[in-house]
Amino acid sequence: MPGLSRRGLIGGVAMGSLLASAAAAGDGTMQPPFGPAPPPLDGPELPSFRFPLGSLPTNTFNGGTAKQATVVEFPVSEKLAGVYMTLEPGALRELHWHANAAEWAYVIEGRCRVTTIDPQNQCEIVDFGPGDVWYFPRGHGHSIQGIGPGTCVFVLVFDNGYFSEFGTFSISDWLGHTPPEVLAKTFDLPQATFADFPKKEVYIATGPVPPPIAQEPAPGSLNAPPLTHRYQLLAQSPDVFAGGTMRTVSQAEFPISSTMTGALLIIKPGALRELHWHPNAAEWQLYLRGSARMAVFGSHGRARTDEFVAGDVGHVPQGYGHYIENTGSDDMEVVLVLNNATYESVSITAWMAANPDLLLATNFGVPEATFAKFPKNAVIMPD
């Protein structure tokens, strides 16, 4: 996380805090420049940064499934939480909103229809397919419905590790706990209109697959940039490297996404996403296919290596060094989400290339000639 002039006092306090942090760093109790580390990270050894979400029991509903990884299940992930969800054709994740988190999502397979409303009462109805991303700012009302053919599979990521998908604000729950006479006044309808409404949360409802969206959008709709909630990530031309490809969607590409950045990495067999760190964000990962090894460096001689397979979730704390290596014989694919709208990454190759060879020789205690053949710019994904 001099005399007694105000400036001198503030400066003295700040320097004292830095010195205290540095002194405590040797026993792992402080992690400059963050201040006190959260409990899972403050020990002499780093914890696992892998959570086997794919192998957990699934919460099954009529028409869909859900399972989550919050800080309760995955204590190191304090900044981000995730939910893996499926919806059958016609199944509806009912109208709801989240009071304590924004929602970023990636559609893995299948198709769904999303409805949203913002605080200006402007609405949007959009169909999503594989590779599409949505973003709902905190408090935006929305629903998600499978439209077939087949099951729709998607991952939801929230910018609050303490979020729970099973503790959202659902329309059926709210109306079911509101007196009928109040509903009658609100909608200017007889109380009997609400007699058969659910008395508890529906969560996932089932119904017919809706018809195609009308060519003419509804009044007040926002089915166009810059405020649309949809971004077609797979339609983006990827950055191509020797070891794979990377597609990134930050607020620069997706203006409504004001708190999160997403990326899709495909890494070739034996290749890696080079050593790097993100100065401004923690990273949440869902491995979609293949197998991988990730190593996280946490300062003071602490490093942790975990092995990942499809369905696993990974996490990297803000500012921690890490790399991801494809350990399989096929391409490895992973979705990354960072809790900042601006994408920042510092690569080890770019950092070393930015410094004189003589300085590097002094730093590492080896001959200056050692660095003559080192890369002179960022590699990102070497093969």
N, C-alpha and C positions, 0 to 999 in steps of 0.2 A: 503493500500500500503508500573588547570595546566598552563604551559606557552603556547606560540603560536607555538608549534611544530606541524607538519602536523598530527602526530598521535593524539596529544591532541586535535587539532581542530576538526578532524573527530569524535573522541570520544565524544567531547562536543556537537557537532551537533546531533549525534545519540541519546545521552541521552536527549537532549532538545526535540527532536522529540518524544521520548517515553513519556516524562513527559507531553508534550502538548497533546498527544493522550489520555493519562490517564485522564488528566484534563477535556478534552472535552467529554469523554465517558459518563459522567453523563447525558448530554443532548442529547445523541444519535447521535451526529454529527461525531464521529469517532468510528471505530470498530477495535481496536487493535487485531491482528497485521497487519491488512490489510491497515491501513491508512484511508483516507476518503472513506466512504461508497458510493456506487452509489446512486443517488437520491431516488430510490424506497425503499432503506433500511435505510436511515439516519434519519428517524423520530422516535418519542417516541413509536410508535406502528408498528409492522411488517405488511406488506401488505399480501394479499392472495398469496399463492404459488400454486394456482390451475388455470388452463386455460381450458375452456370447448371446446376443439378443435372438439370433436365429434359432438357437436350440432351446429357448425357453418355452414353457407351455403357453398356448394361445388362448386369449379370452375370446370366446365364440358367441356371436349374437345371431339373431335371425337375419341372415343376409350379409354378414360380414364378420371380420375378425380384427383384433387389435392387440398389440403388446408394446410396452413402453420401456424406455431407459431414461429414468430421471436420476437426480442425485440420491434418491432413496436406494435405487438398485445399483447405481454406478457412482459412488461417492466422489471420485475425482472430477466428475463433470458438473461443476457448480454453475457454469455459465450457460450451458446448453442442454436441452433434453430432446429426446426423439421418440417417435411412435411409428411402428410399422403396421400398416392397415391394408385390409382388402375389402372390396365391395363387389357383390354380385350384381348382375344387371337388374336395375330397378331398386336396389337397396340404397337407402338414403341416410347419410350421416346428417342427422337433423339440424335444423336452424339453431345456431349457437354463436357465442362469442367468447373470447378469452380476455379476462381483465388484467392479467399479469404477464402476458407474453405476446409477441408477434409470432406469426406462423409462416414458415418457409417450407415448400414441399416440392418433391421431384416425383414425377410419374414414371414408374419402372416398367409397367406393362398395362395394357388395356386402356379403356377410355372412361372418362367421367365428365359430368357437368357440374359446374360450380356456379352458385349465385352469391353475390355479395352486396352489401350496402355500407356506405361510408357515413361519417357524421353529418355530411351535408344532405343526407337522404338520396344520394345518387346511387344507382344500382348498376349491376353488371351480371350478365348471364353468358358464360363461355364454356365451350367444350375443350377438354384437355386430352392429349394422347401421350404416348411414350416419349420421354425426353423433354416434356414441358415442365415448367416451373411456375408455381404461384407464390404470391406473398400477400398476407393479410396483416396490415398494421394492427397493433393492439386495439381491441375494442371494435373492429369491423365485424359486423354480423355476416355469417356465411353458412352455406350448406354444400355438401358434396354427394353426388349420386352416380352410381355406376350406370353406364348406358350401353354396355356390351359392344360387340359380342365378347363373351368370356369375362373372366374376373378382372377387375381393375386393382392393381397393386401400386401403392405409393408410400413414400416415407415423409413424415412430417417432422420438422425441426423447429424448436421454440427457443427464443433467446433468453431463457430463464431455466436453469437446471432444476429449480424447485417446482416447475410447472408439472401438472398432472392432467393428462387427457381425460381422466375420469373425474375431474373436478371442474369442469367448464360450466358456463351459464347457458343452459338449454331452454328453448322456447316452451317445450312441453312441461318441463319441471316448473318453470316460472308461472305459466298459466294454470297449471294444476294446483298451485299453492296461492292463487289469487281468488278472493271471493267472487262468486258468479255475478253478484250485483255490480261489482267494480268492472268486470269484463263487459257487462251489459252497457254500463255507462260509457266505457272506453270506445266500444265499437258501435254504439247506438243500435243494439240488437236485443231481442228478448233473452232473458236469462236461460231459457230452455235451449237456446242455440248451443250452449256449452255443456249440456248435460252429459254427453257421451265423449267429451274430450278426456284424454288420459289424465290420471291423477298423480302420476309420477313420471320421471324422466324416461323418454323413449330410447334415446341414444341412437340406435339404428332402426329405421322403419323400412318396411318393404311395400312396394307398389309396382305399377306398370312402368316399363321403360318409357320415358317421356318422348314426345315427337320431336323431330328436328327443330332447331331454333329458327324462329321466323326471320326472314330476310331483313325485315324492317325492325330495328331494335326498339325496345319499349321506351316510352318517354322517360327522360332523365338518365338513360343508360350511358355507360362510358366504355363502349366496346372498341376503343381505339387508344393509342398512346396519347399523351405520356402517362395517363393515370390508370391504364389497364392493370389488372392484377396478374396477367399472364405474360410469361416470357418463354419463347420456344428455343430452349438451349441447344437441342440437337440440330436446329437449323443454322446455328452459328458456325462459321468456319473456324476450325480449331487451330490453336498454336501447335505447330508440328516440330518435334525434336527427334534426335537420333533414337531415343529410347521410348517414344510414345507421343501422345497428344494430350492437350489440356484445353478445356473450354471453361471460361470464367464469366460469371454474371454478378457484377457489383451494381451499386446504384447508378454508376455511369452508363450502364447498358439498360438498366431496369429501374427507372426513376422512383417508383413507389417503394422499392426495397430499401427502406431507410435505416435498417439496423443490422442487416445480414448480407453476406456475400456467399455465393455458392460456386462450386467448380465440379467438373467431371473429368477425372483422370483415367486414361487408358495407358498402362505401362506394359511394354513388351517383355517377354520372358528374359530373365537375367538383368533387365535394366532397372533403373531406380529414379525416384524423384530425389534429387541431390540434397545434401545437407543444407538446411535453411531454417529460418524462424520467421514468425509473424509478430512484428512489434506491437500491433494494435488489436490483436484478437486471439481468442482461444479457437481451437479447431475441433469440430465434431465430424466423425467419418462413419459411413456405412459401406462395407465392402459388398459389391454386387456379384462379382464372379472372380474366380481364380484364387490364388493364395499369395500371401505377402508377409514380409517381415518389416516391422517398424521399430526403430530405436529412438528413444527420447532421452535427451541430455538435460539434466536439471541442475548443473553447476556443482562445484565442490566435490568432484569425483563421482557424482551420482549419474548413472545411466541405466536405462531399462529397455530390454528388447522383448517384444511380444510377437507371436506368430498369429496370423489372421487367415480366416477362410470366409467364403461367402456367407452373409448373414451376421457377421461380427460387427460390432461398433467399436470405434477407436476414438481416443480423445488426446489432444495435446494442449496443455495449459498455455496461456498467453506468454509469448516470449521464449518458450522452451525450444531448444534446437532439436531437430528430428530429421529423419529420412524414411522413405518407404521403398522397399525393394520387392520386385516380383520374384518369388521363389518357385513358381510353377513352370510348366511347359506351355501354357497358353497365356493369352493376354489377361491381365488383371485390371479390373474396373472398380473404381471407388468414387463415391460422391462425398465431397467435402463441403462443410458449411462453417463459416466463420462469423462471429458475433460482432461484425463491424460492416458498415455499408461501403467502406473504402478498402480495397484490396491492397495490402502491404506484405511484401516478402523480401527477405534479405538472403541471398544465396551465398554459400561458402566460396564458390568459384569467383563470383563477382567481387566479393570482399577482398579476397587475396589478390585478385588482378588489379584492384584499385590501389594497392600499396607497392612501394618500390621493392625490388628483389633484395636490396641490401637490408631494408627494414625486416623483411621476412626472415632473412638469414640470421639476423640478430635475435629475432623473436624465438626461432626454433633451434638456434645453435648449430646450424648446418651451413655448408658452403653456399655462397650466393648463386653459383652456377646451378644448384639444385632446382631453382625456380625458372630456369630459362624456357623449359618446355611446358610449364603450367599453362592452363587456358588463360586467355587474355580478356575473357568476358564470361557472362553467366552461361552455364551449360544447361541448367534446369533438369533435363532428363537425359543423362548419358546412357549409352547402350552397353 
